[in-house]
């Protein structure tokens, strides 16, 4: 019985599924553990079918044995994971800023489970995370995911991934940008909470009879919530200006991974 697809076509589709799957699983939205595995698999297969007509079949694929494809499969997974990771930096920086602010406010013990990573973060970090996710979808930035998948196959053909040292250096560089962005997002609120803490210290020194630890905790939480409410419009404007960085991160990662 003849198969409807040749071995070359099947192998090509398998490599497409591997790269698309690595990208989808690494994304901040589809990588959430709340999304069922069957739904993720369906999205990966659907996108792979849509991308398949745009992908050129690698030459000499019929001559490569299964064991010879293992290095190529590993390269496809690494490239897909790096592309997906480059889109998570803004989300991770906002979550890190929210975690620092929540700890300064006194929410260090009040933590919730993050459905994307499975880790525990403060309620403030989770609030910022949901806010940036909704804003990301509202500004149609999620369309970048599909275009990045198509561009990755145009710039990096199958079996031609190049894991250059400059690529790993760039990933380290943008990872360092994560902490810089986190400080930019959280600096105004962190500064306000720092002044509030300094004021409590001065009051404690001048009036030792006052139980500042009991009074200061609800006041610090109140000051933090007021600061978040006042800074929120500016925070949203900063996010909108930062979102274009994601496109630069993604396409720079793709350009560094192609064969020179």
C-alpha positions in Angstrom: 0.0 0.0 0.0 1.4 3.4 -1.0 1.5 6.2 1.5 -0.2 9.5 0.6 3.1 11.3 1.7 6.7 10.6 0.9 9.2 10.0 3.6 10.8 13.4 2.7 7.5 15.2 3.2 6.8 13.4 6.5 10.3 14.2 7.8 9.9 17.9 6.7 6.6 18.2 8.5 8.1 16.5 11.6 10.9 19.1 11.7 8.4 21.9 11.3 6.3 20.6 14.2 9.4 20.4 16.4 10.4 24.1 15.8 6.8 25.4 16.0 6.2 23.4 19.2 9.4 24.8 20.8 8.3 28.3 20.0 4.7 27.8 21.2 5.7 26.2 24.5 8.1 29.0 25.2 5.6 31.8 24.6 4.2 33.7 27.6 0.6 33.0 26.6 0.5 29.5 25.2 3.2 28.3 27.6 0.8 28.5 30.5 0.1 25.3 32.4 -3.6 26.2 32.5 -3.9 25.5 28.8 -4.6 21.8 28.3 -1.9 19.7 26.6 -4.4 18.6 23.9 -5.1 22.3 23.1 -1.4 23.1 22.8 -0.9 20.1 20.5 -3.8 21.1 18.4 -2.4 24.7 18.0 1.0 23.3 17.1 -0.3 20.9 14.5 -2.6 23.6 13.0 0.2 26.2 12.7 2.5 23.6 11.3 0.0 22.7 8.6 -0.5 26.4 7.7 3.3 27.0 7.6 4.1 23.8 5.7 3.4 25.1 2.1 5.8 28.1 2.8 8.7 25.9 3.8 11.2 24.5 1.3 12.0 20.8 1.6 15.7 20.4 2.6 17.9 19.0 -0.2 19.2 15.5 0.3 16.8 14.7 3.1 16.2 11.2 1.8 19.8 10.4 2.2 19.9 11.3 5.9 19.1 8.5 8.3 17.1 8.9 11.5 20.1 9.0 13.8 21.6 11.7 11.5 18.6 13.9 12.2 19.2 14.0 16.0 21.6 17.0 15.9 19.1 18.9 13.6 16.2 18.1 15.9 18.2 19.5 18.9 19.0 22.6 16.9 15.4 23.1 16.0 14.4 22.9 19.6 17.1 25.3 20.8 16.2 27.9 18.1 12.5 27.6 18.8 13.1 28.0 22.5 15.3 31.0 22.0 12.7 32.7 19.8 10.0 32.1 22.4 12.3 33.2 25.2 13.0 36.5 23.5 9.2 37.3 23.7 9.0 36.6 27.4 11.5 39.2 28.5 9.0 42.0 28.9 6.6 39.8 30.8 9.4 38.5 33.1 10.7 42.0 33.8 7.2 43.3 34.7 6.7 40.3 37.0 10.1 40.8 38.6 9.3 44.5 39.2 5.9 43.5 40.7 7.6 40.9 43.0 10.0 43.5 44.3 7.2 46.0 44.9 5.0 43.3 46.6 7.9 42.4 48.9 8.5 46.0 49.8 4.7 46.5 50.6 4.7 43.5 53.0 3.2 40.9 50.7 6.2 38.7 50.9 4.2 35.9 52.5 1.0 36.5 50.5 1.9 34.7 47.3 -0.2 33.1 44.5 0.6 30.5 41.9 1.6 31.8 38.5 -0.1 29.6 35.9 2.5 30.3 33.2 5.6 29.2 35.1 4.1 27.3 38.1 6.1 29.5 40.4 4.8 31.5 43.3 4.8 35.3 43.1 3.3 38.1 45.1 -0.2 39.3 44.4 1.2 42.6 43.0 3.4 40.7 40.6 0.4 38.6 39.4 -1.6 41.8 39.0 1.1 43.3 36.8 1.5 40.1 34.9 -2.2 40.0 34.0 -2.2 43.7 33.2 0.7 43.3 30.7 -0.9 40.2 29.2 -4.2 42.0 28.5 -2.4 45.1 27.2 -0.3 42.8 25.0 -3.4 41.3 23.4 -5.3 44.6 23.2 -2.4 46.1 21.1 -2.4 43.1 18.7 1.2 42.3 19.6 0.2 38.6 19.7 0.2 38.7 15.9 4.0 38.9 16.2 4.1 35.2 17.2 2.7 33.9 13.9 4.8 36.3 11.8 7.9 35.2 13.7 7.2 31.6 13.0 6.9 32.3 9.3 10.0 34.5 9.2 12.0 32.0 11.1 11.5 29.4 8.3 12.3 32.0 5.7 15.5 33.2 7.4 16.5 29.8 8.9 15.7 26.9 6.5 15.3 23.4 7.9 18.6 21.6 8.7 20.5 25.0 8.4 20.3 26.3 12.0 23.6 27.9 13.1 24.1 28.1 16.8 26.8 30.8 16.7 28.6 32.2 19.8 27.2 35.6 18.9 23.7 34.1 19.3 24.3 33.0 22.8 26.0 36.3 23.6 22.9 38.1 22.4 20.7 35.9 24.5 22.8 36.8 27.6 22.7 40.5 26.7 18.9 40.6 26.4 18.6 38.6 29.6 20.6 41.4 31.4 18.1 43.9 29.9 15.4 42.1 31.9 16.8 43.4 35.2 17.2 46.9 33.7 13.6 47.0 32.5 12.4 45.6 35.8 14.0 48.5 37.7 12.6 51.0 35.2 9.1 49.7 35.7 9.3 49.5 39.4 11.5 52.5 40.3 8.8 55.1 41.0 6.8 52.8 43.4 10.0 51.4 45.0 11.2 54.9 45.6 7.9 55.9 47.2 7.9 52.8 49.5 11.6 53.6 50.4 10.6 57.1 51.5 7.7 55.6 53.5 10.0 53.1 55.2 12.5 55.9 56.0 9.7 58.0 57.5 8.7 55.1 59.7 12.2 54.7 60.9 12.4 58.4 61.9 9.1 58.2 63.7 10.3 55.1 65.6 13.4 56.9 66.7 11.6 60.0 67.8 8.6 58.3 69.4 9.8 54.9 70.7 6.5 54.3 72.6 4.6 54.1 69.3 4.4 50.5 68.0 5.5 51.4 64.5 5.6 47.7 63.4 1.9 47.3 64.1 0.8 50.6 62.7 3.3 50.8 59.8 2.3 47.6 58.1 -1.2 48.6 57.0 0.0 52.1 56.3 2.8 50.8 54.1 0.3 48.6 52.2 -2.1 51.6 51.8 0.8 53.8 50.5 1.8 51.1 48.1 -1.7 50.7 46.7 -2.1 54.5 46.3 1.3 54.6 44.6 0.3 51.9 42.2 -2.9 53.7 41.4 -1.1 57.0 40.7 1.7 55.4 38.6 -0.6 53.0 36.7 -1.3 55.4 33.7 2.4 56.1 33.3 3.2 52.4 33.7 0.8 51.5 30.8 2.5 54.2 28.6 5.9 52.7 29.4 4.6 49.2 28.5 3.3 50.5 25.1 6.7 52.0 24.4 8.5 48.9 25.4 6.5 46.4 23.4 8.3 47.2 20.1 11.5 45.9 21.8 10.0 42.4 21.6 9.9 42.5 17.8 13.6 43.6 17.8 14.5 40.8 20.2 12.8 38.2 18.1 14.1 39.2 14.7 17.6 39.8 15.9 17.6 36.3 17.4 16.4 34.9 14.1 19.0 36.8 12.1 21.9 35.6 14.3 20.7 31.9 14.0 20.9 31.8 10.2 23.8 30.3 8.4 26.3 33.1 7.4 
